[in-house]
Amino acid sequence: MSDLAEVQPGTRPWEPARGASLAVVLHRYDRPLIGTFDQHGTHYLFRCLAGEVERANFWSYVRVDPDQEAKLADVSAELFDEAIDEASQGPGVLAIAVDDRIVASALIDDLDIDLSPVISQLASRGLAILREEEAALQEVAAAV
């Protein structure tokens, strides 16, 4: 069993790999933004870090134990952010999604550090992927 969630390109950020299943949604807007999912019998916390209402957004994934998960489910509105921040520390995965599909991810030793360099790197990788997709679509359109 790994402490890190498996994250695959093309999957939804709240079910970030084939075989992952949404367990609990703790906060949602148009889509689940914070919650847990099960993967190979282990629960992970997912959290949209930025871009909640944008086409592109950043997500974090960290393993949660049963005690942390119970605490997350049983907190008042006043303590919710504190409980989420506490559960979001340690090693994890950071991902960028576009149009509700993961396009790139990176393993992080500690999600409680300055993530801006990794976010910048993921944004660049995501942009490169989108440019490749655009070029492929233009080739298809030209062939028709």
C-alpha positions in Angstrom: 0.0 0.0 0.0 1.4 3.4 -1.0 0.9 6.6 0.9 0.5 8.4 -2.4 -2.7 8.4 -4.5 -2.4 7.1 -8.0 -3.3 10.0 -10.4 -3.9 9.4 -14.1 -4.3 11.9 -17.0 -7.8 12.0 -18.4 -9.6 11.2 -15.2 -11.9 13.4 -13.2 -10.1 15.2 -10.3 -12.4 13.7 -7.7 -11.8 10.2 -9.0 -8.2 10.7 -10.2 -7.5 7.1 -11.5 -9.4 4.2 -13.0 -10.7 2.2 -10.1 -10.9 5.2 -7.7 -14.4 5.7 -6.3 -15.8 8.9 -4.7 -16.5 8.2 -1.0 -17.6 11.5 0.6 -18.1 15.0 -0.8 -17.3 17.6 1.9 -17.7 20.7 -0.2 -19.0 21.2 -3.7 -19.8 24.0 -6.1 -20.5 22.8 -9.7 -18.4 19.8 -9.0 -17.0 18.1 -5.9 -14.2 20.4 -4.6 -13.2 18.7 -1.3 -13.8 15.1 -0.3 -12.5 11.7 -0.1 -12.1 8.8 -2.5 -11.2 5.1 -2.1 -8.4 3.6 -4.1 -7.3 0.0 -3.5 -8.9 0.1 0.0 -7.1 3.3 1.1 -8.9 6.7 1.5 -7.4 9.9 0.2 -8.5 13.5 0.6 -8.9 15.5 -2.6 -9.0 19.2 -2.5 -9.3 21.9 -5.2 -6.6 24.4 -4.3 -7.2 27.0 -7.0 -9.4 27.7 -10.0 -12.6 26.3 -8.6 -14.8 28.1 -11.2 -12.2 28.2 -14.0 -11.6 25.8 -16.9 -8.2 25.0 -15.3 -7.7 24.2 -11.7 -5.1 22.7 -9.3 -5.8 19.7 -7.0 -4.1 18.1 -4.1 -4.3 14.5 -2.9 -3.2 13.1 0.4 -3.8 9.9 2.3 -6.2 10.1 5.3 -6.5 7.6 8.0 -9.9 6.7 9.6 -9.4 9.1 12.5 -8.7 12.0 10.2 -11.6 11.1 8.0 -14.0 10.9 11.0 -12.8 14.3 12.2 -13.4 15.8 8.7 -16.9 14.5 8.7 -17.7 15.7 12.2 -16.4 19.3 12.2 -18.5 22.4 12.6 -18.3 25.1 9.9 -15.9 27.1 12.2 -13.4 24.2 12.4 -13.8 22.9 8.8 -10.9 24.8 7.2 -8.6 23.9 10.1 -9.4 20.2 9.8 -8.9 20.3 6.1 -5.5 22.1 6.5 -4.4 19.6 9.1 -5.4 16.6 7.0 -3.7 18.2 3.9 -0.1 18.0 5.2 2.6 15.5 4.4 3.5 13.7 1.2 0.9 13.8 -1.6 0.2 14.5 -5.2 -0.5 17.8 -6.9 -2.4 17.9 -10.3 -3.7 20.3 -12.8 -7.0 19.6 -14.5 -8.6 21.3 -17.5 -12.3 20.9 -18.2 -12.6 18.5 -15.3 -9.9 16.1 -16.6 -6.4 15.8 -15.1 -3.7 16.7 -17.6 -0.5 16.5 -15.5 0.6 15.7 -11.9 3.6 15.7 -9.7 4.6 13.9 -6.5 5.2 16.2 -3.5 7.3 15.4 -0.4 5.2 17.8 1.7 2.0 19.6 0.7 2.5 22.1 3.5 5.3 23.9 1.8 5.4 26.7 -0.9 3.9 24.9 -3.9 4.3 27.8 -6.4 7.3 26.3 -8.2 5.5 23.0 -8.7 2.3 24.8 -9.7 4.2 26.8 -12.3 5.8 23.6 -13.7 2.5 21.9 -13.9 0.9 24.9 -15.6 3.6 24.8 -18.2 3.2 21.1 -18.7 -0.6 21.5 -19.0 -0.2 24.3 -21.5 2.2 22.2 -23.6 -0.4 19.3 -23.6 -3.2 21.6 -24.7 -1.0 23.0 -27.5 -0.3 19.5 -28.7 -4.0 18.7 -28.7 -4.8 21.9 -30.6 -2.2 21.0 -33.2 -3.7 17.5 -33.6 -7.2 18.9 -34.0 -5.9 21.4 -36.6 -4.4 18.4 -38.6 -7.7 16.5 -38.4 -9.6 19.6 -39.5 -7.2 20.2 -42.4 -7.6 16.6 -43.6 -11.4 16.8 -43.8 
